[in-house]
Amino acid sequence: MKARTKPVLPDGTTAILEVLDAEQVSGSFGPQLMVKLQVKEGKYAGFEFIDWSKLQKDPESREVFVEIGTKAGEIFESAFGDEYEVSMDHDPQVLIGRRLMSRIGLAGKKQDRNRLEYGSLGPDPGKETEDNLREQLPF
């Protein structure tokens, strides 16, 4: 049997992504948002990877939450676009089926996995076009 490295997207690739799965998990780095993503368009369409972002824990109540201004917050803001409100439910399950755009980087000691690059996330630009077309339909 041979060994192979896991395929990864080239560092700096920009892609439209769909959230296939999302959940709150706990591990060595505390509570995290795990998001499984799939590239939806272009040369790498169909490629899947998992991104991890830190969630916060209130020291008194021990409640886990998405802090605005972090990568986890940016994922929610990007996935919902103009529909996003800070007061909305930030349950990871609401992300499933949502699309967003991001630059993709490399992570890990050996640069052997992909990640969403914080600061590069935004709404799927194609969603605006779909919404505009729907508004113009006569029915």
CNS distance restraints for C-alpha pairs under 8 A (distance, minus, plus):
assign (resid   5 and name CA) (resid 112 and name CA) 7.80 0.50 0.50
assign (resid   6 and name CA) (resid 112 and name CA) 7.04 0.50 0.50
assign (resid   6 and name CA) (resid 113 and name CA) 7.70 0.50 0.50
assign (resid   7 and name CA) (resid 112 and name CA) 7.99 0.50 0.50
assign (resid   8 and name CA) (resid 106 and name CA) 7.96 0.50 0.50
assign (resid   8 and name CA) (resid 112 and name CA) 6.83 0.50 0.50
assign (resid   8 and name CA) (resid 113 and name CA) 5.95 0.50 0.50
assign (resid   8 and name CA) (resid 114 and name CA) 6.11 0.50 0.50
assign (resid   9 and name CA) (resid  13 and name CA) 6.87 0.50 0.50
assign (resid   9 and name CA) (resid  44 and name CA) 7.82 0.50 0.50
assign (resid   9 and name CA) (resid 104 and name CA) 7.51 0.50 0.50
assign (resid   9 and name CA) (resid 105 and name CA) 7.98 0.50 0.50
assign (resid   9 and name CA) (resid 114 and name CA) 6.70 0.50 0.50
assign (resid  10 and name CA) (resid 104 and name CA) 7.86 0.50 0.50
assign (resid  10 and name CA) (resid 105 and name CA) 7.44 0.50 0.50
assign (resid  10 and name CA) (resid 106 and name CA) 7.74 0.50 0.50
assign (resid  11 and name CA) (resid 104 and name CA) 6.21 0.50 0.50
assign (resid  11 and name CA) (resid 105 and name CA) 4.61 0.50 0.50
assign (resid  11 and name CA) (resid 106 and name CA) 5.65 0.50 0.50
assign (resid  12 and name CA) (resid 103 and name CA) 5.72 0.50 0.50
assign (resid  12 and name CA) (resid 104 and name CA) 5.39 0.50 0.50
assign (resid  12 and name CA) (resid 105 and name CA) 5.47 0.50 0.50
assign (resid  13 and name CA) (resid 103 and name CA) 5.51 0.50 0.50
assign (resid  13 and name CA) (resid 104 and name CA) 5.25 0.50 0.50
assign (resid  13 and name CA) (resid 105 and name CA) 7.24 0.50 0.50
assign (resid  14 and name CA) (resid 101 and name CA) 7.23 0.50 0.50
assign (resid  14 and name CA) (resid 102 and name CA) 5.60 0.50 0.50
assign (resid  14 and name CA) (resid 103 and name CA) 4.11 0.50 0.50
assign (resid  14 and name CA) (resid 104 and name CA) 6.02 0.50 0.50
assign (resid  15 and name CA) (resid  39 and name CA) 6.28 0.50 0.50
assign (resid  15 and name CA) (resid  40 and name CA) 7.65 0.50 0.50
assign (resid  15 and name CA) (resid  41 and name CA) 7.19 0.50 0.50
assign (resid  15 and name CA) (resid  42 and name CA) 7.83 0.50 0.50
assign (resid  15 and name CA) (resid 101 and name CA) 5.66 0.50 0.50
assign (resid  15 and name CA) (resid 102 and name CA) 5.74 0.50 0.50
assign (resid  15 and name CA) (resid 103 and name CA) 6.40 0.50 0.50
assign (resid  15 and name CA) (resid 104 and name CA) 7.45 0.50 0.50
assign (resid  16 and name CA) (resid  39 and name CA) 5.87 0.50 0.50
assign (resid  16 and name CA) (resid  40 and name CA) 5.72 0.50 0.50
assign (resid  16 and name CA) (resid  41 and name CA) 6.28 0.50 0.50
assign (resid  16 and name CA) (resid  99 and name CA) 6.91 0.50 0.50
assign (resid  16 and name CA) (resid 100 and name CA) 5.76 0.50 0.50
assign (resid  16 and name CA) (resid 101 and name CA) 4.45 0.50 0.50
assign (resid  16 and name CA) (resid 102 and name CA) 6.76 0.50 0.50
assign (resid  16 and name CA) (resid 124 and name CA) 6.33 0.50 0.50
assign (resid  17 and name CA) (resid  37 and name CA) 6.07 0.50 0.50
assign (resid  17 and name CA) (resid  38 and name CA) 5.35 0.50 0.50
assign (resid  17 and name CA) (resid  39 and name CA) 4.55 0.50 0.50
assign (resid  17 and name CA) (resid  40 and name CA) 5.48 0.50 0.50
assign (resid  17 and name CA) (resid  99 and name CA) 5.44 0.50 0.50
assign (resid  17 and name CA) (resid 100 and name CA) 5.41 0.50 0.50
assign (resid  17 and name CA) (resid 101 and name CA) 5.97 0.50 0.50
assign (resid  17 and name CA) (resid 102 and name CA) 7.58 0.50 0.50
assign (resid  18 and name CA) (resid  37 and name CA) 5.54 0.50 0.50
assign (resid  18 and name CA) (resid  38 and name CA) 5.32 0.50 0.50
assign (resid  18 and name CA) (resid  39 and name CA) 6.61 0.50 0.50
assign (resid  18 and name CA) (resid  40 and name CA) 6.56 0.50 0.50
assign (resid  18 and name CA) (resid  96 and name CA) 7.77 0.50 0.50
assign (resid  18 and name CA) (resid  97 and name CA) 6.06 0.50 0.50
assign (resid  18 and name CA) (resid  98 and name CA) 5.66 0.50 0.50
assign (resid  18 and name CA) (resid  99 and name CA) 4.33 0.50 0.50
assign (resid  18 and name CA) (resid 100 and name CA) 6.57 0.50 0.50
assign (resid  19 and name CA) (resid  35 and name CA) 6.67 0.50 0.50
assign (resid  19 and name CA) (resid  36 and name CA) 5.93 0.50 0.50
assign (resid  19 and name CA) (resid  37 and name CA) 4.68 0.50 0.50
assign (resid  19 and name CA) (resid  38 and name CA) 6.65 0.50 0.50
assign (resid  19 and name CA) (resid  95 and name CA) 6.30 0.50 0.50
assign (resid  19 and name CA) (resid  96 and name CA) 5.00 0.50 0.50
assign (resid  19 and name CA) (resid  97 and name CA) 5.35 0.50 0.50
assign (resid  19 and name CA) (resid  98 and name CA) 5.62 0.50 0.50
assign (resid  19 and name CA) (resid  99 and name CA) 6.35 0.50 0.50
assign (resid  20 and name CA) (resid  35 and name CA) 7.56 0.50 0.50
assign (resid  20 and name CA) (resid  36 and name CA) 5.42 0.50 0.50
assign (resid  20 and name CA) (resid  37 and name CA) 5.53 0.50 0.50
assign (resid  20 and name CA) (resid  38 and name CA) 6.80 0.50 0.50
assign (resid  20 and name CA) (resid  96 and name CA) 5.50 0.50 0.50
assign (resid  20 and name CA) (resid  97 and name CA) 6.13 0.50 0.50
assign (resid  21 and name CA) (resid  35 and name CA) 5.78 0.50 0.50
assign (resid  21 and name CA) (resid  36 and name CA) 5.00 0.50 0.50
assign (resid  21 and name CA) (resid  37 and name CA) 7.26 0.50 0.50
assign (resid  21 and name CA) (resid  93 and name CA) 7.32 0.50 0.50
assign (resid  21 and name CA) (resid  95 and name CA) 7.70 0.50 0.50
assign (resid  21 and name CA) (resid  96 and name CA) 5.51 0.50 0.50
assign (resid  22 and name CA) (resid  33 and name CA) 7.06 0.50 0.50
assign (resid  22 and name CA) (resid  34 and name CA) 5.50 0.50 0.50
assign (resid  22 and name CA) (resid  35 and name CA) 4.38 0.50 0.50
assign (resid  22 and name CA) (resid  36 and name CA) 6.24 0.50 0.50
assign (resid  22 and name CA) (resid  92 and name CA) 5.19 0.50 0.50
assign (resid  22 and name CA) (resid  93 and name CA) 5.68 0.50 0.50
assign (resid  22 and name CA) (resid  95 and name CA) 6.61 0.50 0.50
assign (resid  22 and name CA) (resid  96 and name CA) 6.41 0.50 0.50
assign (resid  23 and name CA) (resid  33 and name CA) 5.90 0.50 0.50
assign (resid  23 and name CA) (resid  34 and name CA) 5.39 0.50 0.50
assign (resid  23 and name CA) (resid  35 and name CA) 6.74 0.50 0.50
assign (resid  23 and name CA) (resid  91 and name CA) 7.94 0.50 0.50
assign (resid  23 and name CA) (resid  92 and name CA) 5.09 0.50 0.50
assign (resid  23 and name CA) (resid  93 and name CA) 6.43 0.50 0.50
assign (resid  24 and name CA) (resid  31 and name CA) 6.85 0.50 0.50
assign (resid  24 and name CA) (resid  32 and name CA) 5.73 0.50 0.50
assign (resid  24 and name CA) (resid  33 and name CA) 4.80 0.50 0.50
assign (resid  24 and name CA) (resid  34 and name CA) 6.19 0.50 0.50
assign (resid  24 and name CA) (resid  92 and name CA) 6.61 0.50 0.50
assign (resid  25 and name CA) (resid  31 and name CA) 5.76 0.50 0.50
assign (resid  25 and name CA) (resid  32 and name CA) 5.32 0.50 0.50
assign (resid  25 and name CA) (resid  33 and name CA) 6.31 0.50 0.50
assign (resid  25 and name CA) (resid  34 and name CA) 6.62 0.50 0.50
assign (resid  26 and name CA) (resid  30 and name CA) 5.37 0.50 0.50
assign (resid  26 and name CA) (resid  31 and name CA) 4.39 0.50 0.50
assign (resid  26 and name CA) (resid  32 and name CA) 5.97 0.50 0.50
assign (resid  27 and name CA) (resid  31 and name CA) 6.57 0.50 0.50
assign (resid  27 and name CA) (resid  32 and name CA) 7.64 0.50 0.50
assign (resid  29 and name CA) (resid  54 and name CA) 7.86 0.50 0.50
assign (resid  30 and name CA) (resid  54 and name CA) 7.57 0.50 0.50
assign (resid  30 and name CA) (resid  55 and name CA) 7.77 0.50 0.50
assign (resid  31 and name CA) (resid  54 and name CA) 6.37 0.50 0.50
assign (resid  31 and name CA) (resid  55 and name CA) 5.34 0.50 0.50
assign (resid  31 and name CA) (resid  56 and name CA) 6.89 0.50 0.50
assign (resid  31 and name CA) (resid  57 and name CA) 7.47 0.50 0.50
assign (resid  31 and name CA) (resid  64 and name CA) 7.23 0.50 0.50
assign (resid  32 and name CA) (resid  52 and name CA) 6.32 0.50 0.50
assign (resid  32 and name CA) (resid  53 and name CA) 5.42 0.50 0.50
assign (resid  32 and name CA) (resid  54 and name CA) 4.51 0.50 0.50
assign (resid  32 and name CA) (resid  55 and name CA) 4.90 0.50 0.50
assign (resid  33 and name CA) (resid  52 and name CA) 5.63 0.50 0.50
assign (resid  33 and name CA) (resid  53 and name CA) 5.15 0.50 0.50
assign (resid  33 and name CA) (resid  54 and name CA) 6.27 0.50 0.50
assign (resid  33 and name CA) (resid  55 and name CA) 6.34 0.50 0.50
assign (resid  33 and name CA) (resid  72 and name CA) 6.73 0.50 0.50
assign (resid  33 and name CA) (resid  92 and name CA) 7.29 0.50 0.50
assign (resid  34 and name CA) (resid  50 and name CA) 6.82 0.50 0.50
assign (resid  34 and name CA) (resid  51 and name CA) 5.88 0.50 0.50
assign (resid  34 and name CA) (resid  52 and name CA) 4.77 0.50 0.50
assign (resid  34 and name CA) (resid  53 and name CA) 6.77 0.50 0.50
assign (resid  35 and name CA) (resid  50 and name CA) 5.59 0.50 0.50
assign (resid  35 and name CA) (resid  51 and name CA) 5.25 0.50 0.50
assign (resid  35 and name CA) (resid  52 and name CA) 6.48 0.50 0.50
assign (resid  36 and name CA) (resid  48 and name CA) 7.10 0.50 0.50
assign (resid  36 and name CA) (resid  49 and name CA) 5.84 0.50 0.50
assign (resid  36 and name CA) (resid  50 and name CA) 4.36 0.50 0.50
assign (resid  36 and name CA) (resid  51 and name CA) 6.43 0.50 0.50
assign (resid  37 and name CA) (resid  48 and name CA) 5.51 0.50 0.50
assign (resid  37 and name CA) (resid  49 and name CA) 5.53 0.50 0.50
assign (resid  37 and name CA) (resid  50 and name CA) 6.07 0.50 0.50
assign (resid  37 and name CA) (resid  51 and name CA) 7.58 0.50 0.50
assign (resid  38 and name CA) (resid  45 and name CA) 7.51 0.50 0.50
assign (resid  38 and name CA) (resid  46 and name CA) 5.85 0.50 0.50
assign (resid  38 and name CA) (resid  47 and name CA) 5.56 0.50 0.50
assign (resid  38 and name CA) (resid  48 and name CA) 4.33 0.50 0.50
assign (resid  38 and name CA) (resid  49 and name CA) 6.68 0.50 0.50
assign (resid  39 and name CA) (resid  44 and name CA) 6.35 0.50 0.50
assign (resid  39 and name CA) (resid  45 and name CA) 4.84 0.50 0.50
assign (resid  39 and name CA) (resid  46 and name CA) 5.37 0.50 0.50
assign (resid  39 and name CA) (resid  47 and name CA) 5.38 0.50 0.50
assign (resid  39 and name CA) (resid  48 and name CA) 6.46 0.50 0.50
assign (resid  40 and name CA) (resid  44 and name CA) 7.91 0.50 0.50
assign (resid  40 and name CA) (resid  45 and name CA) 4.88 0.50 0.50
assign (resid  40 and name CA) (resid  46 and name CA) 6.16 0.50 0.50
assign (resid  41 and name CA) (resid  45 and name CA) 4.75 0.50 0.50
assign (resid  41 and name CA) (resid  46 and name CA) 7.91 0.50 0.50
assign (resid  49 and name CA) (resid 113 and name CA) 7.81 0.50 0.50
assign (resid  49 and name CA) (resid 114 and name CA) 6.53 0.50 0.50
assign (resid  49 and name CA) (resid 115 and name CA) 7.81 0.50 0.50
assign (resid  50 and name CA) (resid 114 and name CA) 7.35 0.50 0.50
assign (resid  50 and name CA) (resid 115 and name CA) 7.16 0.50 0.50
assign (resid  51 and name CA) (resid 114 and name CA) 7.20 0.50 0.50
assign (resid  51 and name CA) (resid 115 and name CA) 5.12 0.50 0.50
assign (resid  51 and name CA) (resid 116 and name CA) 6.41 0.50 0.50
assign (resid  52 and name CA) (resid 115 and name CA) 7.47 0.50 0.50
assign (resid  53 and name CA) (resid  71 and name CA) 6.20 0.50 0.50
assign (resid  53 and name CA) (resid  72 and name CA) 5.53 0.50 0.50
assign (resid  54 and name CA) (resid  70 and name CA) 7.99 0.50 0.50
assign (resid  54 and name CA) (resid  71 and name CA) 7.61 0.50 0.50
assign (resid  54 and name CA) (resid  72 and name CA) 6.67 0.50 0.50
assign (resid  55 and name CA) (resid  64 and name CA) 6.68 0.50 0.50
assign (resid  55 and name CA) (resid  65 and name CA) 6.01 0.50 0.50
assign (resid  55 and name CA) (resid  66 and name CA) 5.47 0.50 0.50
assign (resid  55 and name CA) (resid  67 and name CA) 6.97 0.50 0.50
assign (resid  55 and name CA) (resid  72 and name CA) 6.88 0.50 0.50
assign (resid  56 and name CA) (resid  64 and name CA) 5.58 0.50 0.50
assign (resid  56 and name CA) (resid  65 and name CA) 5.34 0.50 0.50
assign (resid  56 and name CA) (resid  66 and name CA) 6.24 0.50 0.50
assign (resid  56 and name CA) (resid  67 and name CA) 6.44 0.50 0.50
assign (resid  57 and name CA) (resid  62 and name CA) 5.57 0.50 0.50
assign (resid  57 and name CA) (resid  63 and name CA) 5.47 0.50 0.50
assign (resid  57 and name CA) (resid  64 and name CA) 4.35 0.50 0.50
assign (resid  57 and name CA) (resid  65 and name CA) 6.23 0.50 0.50
assign (resid  58 and name CA) (resid  62 and name CA) 4.81 0.50 0.50
assign (resid  58 and name CA) (resid  63 and name CA) 5.27 0.50 0.50
assign (resid  58 and name CA) (resid  64 and name CA) 6.45 0.50 0.50
assign (resid  58 and name CA) (resid  65 and name CA) 7.73 0.50 0.50
assign (resid  59 and name CA) (resid  63 and name CA) 7.94 0.50 0.50
assign (resid  65 and name CA) (resid  90 and name CA) 7.96 0.50 0.50
assign (resid  66 and name CA) (resid  70 and name CA) 7.85 0.50 0.50
assign (resid  66 and name CA) (resid  72 and name CA) 6.25 0.50 0.50
assign (resid  66 and name CA) (resid  73 and name CA) 5.87 0.50 0.50
assign (resid  66 and name CA) (resid  90 and name CA) 7.02 0.50 0.50
assign (resid  67 and name CA) (resid  72 and name CA) 7.31 0.50 0.50
assign (resid  67 and name CA) (resid  73 and name CA) 5.96 0.50 0.50
assign (resid  68 and name CA) (resid  72 and name CA) 7.89 0.50 0.50
assign (resid  68 and name CA) (resid  73 and name CA) 4.90 0.50 0.50
assign (resid  68 and name CA) (resid  74 and name CA) 7.45 0.50 0.50
assign (resid  68 and name CA) (resid  86 and name CA) 7.88 0.50 0.50
assign (resid  69 and name CA) (resid  73 and name CA) 5.86 0.50 0.50
assign (resid  69 and name CA) (resid  74 and name CA) 6.65 0.50 0.50
assign (resid  70 and name CA) (resid  74 and name CA) 6.18 0.50 0.50
assign (resid  70 and name CA) (resid 118 and name CA) 7.84 0.50 0.50
assign (resid  71 and name CA) (resid  75 and name CA) 6.18 0.50 0.50
assign (resid  71 and name CA) (resid 118 and name CA) 5.35 0.50 0.50
assign (resid  71 and name CA) (resid 119 and name CA) 7.52 0.50 0.50
assign (resid  72 and name CA) (resid  76 and name CA) 6.66 0.50 0.50
assign (resid  73 and name CA) (resid  77 and name CA) 6.22 0.50 0.50
assign (resid  74 and name CA) (resid  78 and name CA) 5.94 0.50 0.50
assign (resid  74 and name CA) (resid 118 and name CA) 7.65 0.50 0.50
assign (resid  74 and name CA) (resid 119 and name CA) 7.78 0.50 0.50
assign (resid  74 and name CA) (resid 121 and name CA) 6.59 0.50 0.50
assign (resid  74 and name CA) (resid 122 and name CA) 7.81 0.50 0.50
assign (resid  75 and name CA) (resid  79 and name CA) 6.01 0.50 0.50
assign (resid  75 and name CA) (resid 100 and name CA) 7.97 0.50 0.50
assign (resid  75 and name CA) (resid 121 and name CA) 6.89 0.50 0.50
assign (resid  76 and name CA) (resid  80 and name CA) 6.23 0.50 0.50
assign (resid  76 and name CA) (resid  84 and name CA) 7.44 0.50 0.50
assign (resid  76 and name CA) (resid  90 and name CA) 7.45 0.50 0.50
assign (resid  76 and name CA) (resid  95 and name CA) 7.16 0.50 0.50
assign (resid  77 and name CA) (resid  81 and name CA) 5.78 0.50 0.50
assign (resid  77 and name CA) (resid  84 and name CA) 5.66 0.50 0.50
assign (resid  77 and name CA) (resid  85 and name CA) 7.96 0.50 0.50
assign (resid  77 and name CA) (resid 122 and name CA) 7.61 0.50 0.50
assign (resid  77 and name CA) (resid 123 and name CA) 7.73 0.50 0.50
assign (resid  78 and name CA) (resid 100 and name CA) 5.69 0.50 0.50
assign (resid  78 and name CA) (resid 101 and name CA) 7.54 0.50 0.50
assign (resid  78 and name CA) (resid 121 and name CA) 6.21 0.50 0.50
assign (resid  78 and name CA) (resid 122 and name CA) 4.50 0.50 0.50
assign (resid  78 and name CA) (resid 123 and name CA) 4.36 0.50 0.50
assign (resid  78 and name CA) (resid 124 and name CA) 7.63 0.50 0.50
assign (resid  79 and name CA) (resid  95 and name CA) 6.74 0.50 0.50
assign (resid  79 and name CA) (resid  98 and name CA) 5.51 0.50 0.50
assign (resid  79 and name CA) (resid  99 and name CA) 5.59 0.50 0.50
assign (resid  79 and name CA) (resid 100 and name CA) 5.20 0.50 0.50
assign (resid  79 and name CA) (resid 122 and name CA) 7.59 0.50 0.50
assign (resid  79 and name CA) (resid 123 and name CA) 5.86 0.50 0.50
assign (resid  79 and name CA) (resid 124 and name CA) 7.68 0.50 0.50
assign (resid  80 and name CA) (resid  84 and name CA) 4.95 0.50 0.50
assign (resid  80 and name CA) (resid  98 and name CA) 7.36 0.50 0.50
assign (resid  80 and name CA) (resid 123 and name CA) 7.07 0.50 0.50
assign (resid  81 and name CA) (resid 122 and name CA) 7.56 0.50 0.50
assign (resid  81 and name CA) (resid 123 and name CA) 5.20 0.50 0.50
assign (resid  84 and name CA) (resid  88 and name CA) 7.28 0.50 0.50
assign (resid  89 and name CA) (resid  94 and name CA) 7.85 0.50 0.50
assign (resid  90 and name CA) (resid  94 and name CA) 7.25 0.50 0.50
assign (resid  91 and name CA) (resid  95 and name CA) 7.94 0.50 0.50
assign (resid  92 and name CA) (resid  96 and name CA) 7.68 0.50 0.50
assign (resid  99 and name CA) (resid 123 and name CA) 7.13 0.50 0.50
assign (resid  99 and name CA) (resid 124 and name CA) 5.79 0.50 0.50
assign (resid 100 and name CA) (resid 121 and name CA) 7.16 0.50 0.50
assign (resid 100 and name CA) (resid 122 and name CA) 5.94 0.50 0.50
assign (resid 100 and name CA) (resid 123 and name CA) 4.63 0.50 0.50
assign (resid 100 and name CA) (resid 124 and name CA) 4.36 0.50 0.50
assign (resid 101 and name CA) (resid 121 and name CA) 5.71 0.50 0.50
assign (resid 101 and name CA) (resid 122 and name CA) 5.21 0.50 0.50
assign (resid 101 and name CA) (resid 123 and name CA) 5.71 0.50 0.50
assign (resid 101 and name CA) (resid 124 and name CA) 5.12 0.50 0.50
assign (resid 101 and name CA) (resid 125 and name CA) 7.56 0.50 0.50
assign (resid 102 and name CA) (resid 116 and name CA) 6.31 0.50 0.50
assign (resid 102 and name CA) (resid 117 and name CA) 6.88 0.50 0.50
assign (resid 102 and name CA) (resid 120 and name CA) 5.43 0.50 0.50
assign (resid 102 and name CA) (resid 121 and name CA) 4.39 0.50 0.50
assign (resid 102 and name CA) (resid 122 and name CA) 6.37 0.50 0.50
assign (resid 103 and name CA) (resid 116 and name CA) 6.29 0.50 0.50
assign (resid 103 and name CA) (resid 117 and name CA) 5.69 0.50 0.50
assign (resid 103 and name CA) (resid 120 and name CA) 5.69 0.50 0.50
assign (resid 103 and name CA) (resid 121 and name CA) 6.94 0.50 0.50
assign (resid 104 and name CA) (resid 114 and name CA) 6.49 0.50 0.50
assign (resid 104 and name CA) (resid 115 and name CA) 5.66 0.50 0.50
assign (resid 104 and name CA) (resid 116 and name CA) 4.85 0.50 0.50
assign (resid 104 and name CA) (resid 117 and name CA) 5.58 0.50 0.50
assign (resid 105 and name CA) (resid 114 and name CA) 5.63 0.50 0.50
assign (resid 105 and name CA) (resid 115 and name CA) 5.30 0.50 0.50
assign (resid 105 and name CA) (resid 116 and name CA) 6.19 0.50 0.50
assign (resid 105 and name CA) (resid 117 and name CA) 5.80 0.50 0.50
assign (resid 106 and name CA) (resid 111 and name CA) 5.22 0.50 0.50
assign (resid 106 and name CA) (resid 112 and name CA) 6.77 0.50 0.50
assign (resid 106 and name CA) (resid 113 and name CA) 5.69 0.50 0.50
assign (resid 106 and name CA) (resid 114 and name CA) 4.63 0.50 0.50
assign (resid 106 and name CA) (resid 115 and name CA) 5.94 0.50 0.50
assign (resid 107 and name CA) (resid 111 and name CA) 4.79 0.50 0.50
assign (resid 107 and name CA) (resid 112 and name CA) 6.41 0.50 0.50
assign (resid 107 and name CA) (resid 113 and name CA) 5.37 0.50 0.50
assign (resid 107 and name CA) (resid 114 and name CA) 5.79 0.50 0.50
assign (resid 107 and name CA) (resid 115 and name CA) 6.24 0.50 0.50
assign (resid 108 and name CA) (resid 112 and name CA) 5.93 0.50 0.50
assign (resid 108 and name CA) (resid 113 and name CA) 6.33 0.50 0.50
assign (resid 116 and name CA) (resid 120 and name CA) 7.89 0.50 0.50
assign (resid 116 and name CA) (resid 121 and name CA) 7.56 0.50 0.50
assign (resid 117 and name CA) (resid 121 and name CA) 7.13 0.50 0.50
assign (resid 123 and name CA) (resid 127 and name CA) 7.73 0.50 0.50
assign (resid 124 and name CA) (resid 128 and name CA) 7.65 0.50 0.50
assign (resid 125 and name CA) (resid 129 and name CA) 7.32 0.50 0.50
assign (resid 126 and name CA) (resid 130 and name CA) 6.41 0.50 0.50
assign (resid 127 and name CA) (resid 131 and name CA) 6.13 0.50 0.50
assign (resid 128 and name CA) (resid 132 and name CA) 6.14 0.50 0.50
assign (resid 129 and name CA) (resid 133 and name CA) 6.22 0.50 0.50
assign (resid 130 and name CA) (resid 134 and name CA) 6.27 0.50 0.50
assign (resid 131 and name CA) (resid 135 and name CA) 6.34 0.50 0.50
assign (resid 132 and name CA) (resid 136 and name CA) 6.50 0.50 0.50
assign (resid 133 and name CA) (resid 137 and name CA) 6.60 0.50 0.50
